[in-house]
Amino acid sequence: MKIDIKWLVGILASILMGLSTWVLVSVVDLKEKTSGIQSELFIINQQFGRVYNHMNEMMKHKWDIASTNYMLGFVVY
């Protein structure tokens, strides 16, 4: 039984084409998922930044009121 080299090359080329397509689709899907996660983390980071900024402003404002009340003779608890 003689194996024709053209058939063998064709089958191997088809297998390699299928594998390379599968790898490419997997890499693109992985890249899409990681970029989605990065954007979600960026949004969460912005929200935490807003909360911390608000808390800093509140603490700064609280200490301004406390120092003003102390200078006026009021006790603030």
C-alpha positions in Angstrom: 0.0 0.0 0.0 1.5 3.3 -1.1 0.6 6.5 0.7 0.3 9.6 -1.5 2.4 12.4 -0.1 -0.1 15.0 -1.4 -2.9 13.6 0.8 -0.6 13.5 3.8 0.5 17.1 3.3 -3.2 18.2 2.8 -4.3 16.5 6.0 -1.4 17.9 8.1 -2.0 21.4 6.7 -5.7 21.1 7.6 -4.9 20.0 11.1 -2.4 22.9 11.5 -4.8 25.4 10.1 -7.5 24.2 12.6 -5.1 24.4 15.5 -3.8 27.8 14.6 -7.4 29.1 14.2 -8.3 27.7 17.6 -5.3 29.3 19.3 -6.0 32.7 17.7 -9.6 32.6 18.8 -8.6 31.6 22.3 -6.0 34.4 22.5 -8.4 37.0 21.3 -11.1 35.8 23.7 -8.6 35.9 26.6 -7.4 39.4 25.6 -11.1 40.6 25.5 -11.8 39.2 29.0 -8.7 40.7 30.5 -9.4 44.2 29.0 -13.0 43.9 30.4 -11.6 43.1 33.8 -9.1 45.9 33.6 -11.9 48.4 32.8 -14.0 47.1 35.7 -11.1 47.5 38.1 -10.4 51.0 36.8 -14.1 51.9 37.5 -13.8 50.4 41.0 -10.6 52.4 41.6 -12.3 55.6 40.5 -15.2 54.9 42.9 -12.8 54.3 45.8 -10.9 57.4 44.9 -14.1 59.4 45.1 -15.0 57.9 48.5 -11.5 58.6 49.9 -11.6 62.2 48.5 -15.0 62.7 50.1 -13.8 61.4 53.4 -10.7 63.6 53.3 -12.9 66.6 52.6 -15.2 65.7 55.4 -12.3 65.2 57.8 -10.7 68.5 56.7 -14.0 70.3 57.1 -14.6 68.6 60.5 -11.2 69.8 61.8 -11.9 73.3 60.5 -15.1 73.4 62.5 -13.5 71.8 65.6 -10.7 74.3 65.6 -13.1 77.2 65.0 -15.3 76.0 67.9 -12.3 75.5 70.1 -11.2 79.1 69.4 -14.7 80.3 70.2 -14.8 78.2 73.5 -17.2 75.5 72.4 -16.5 71.8 73.2 -17.1 69.4 70.3 -17.4 65.7 70.9 
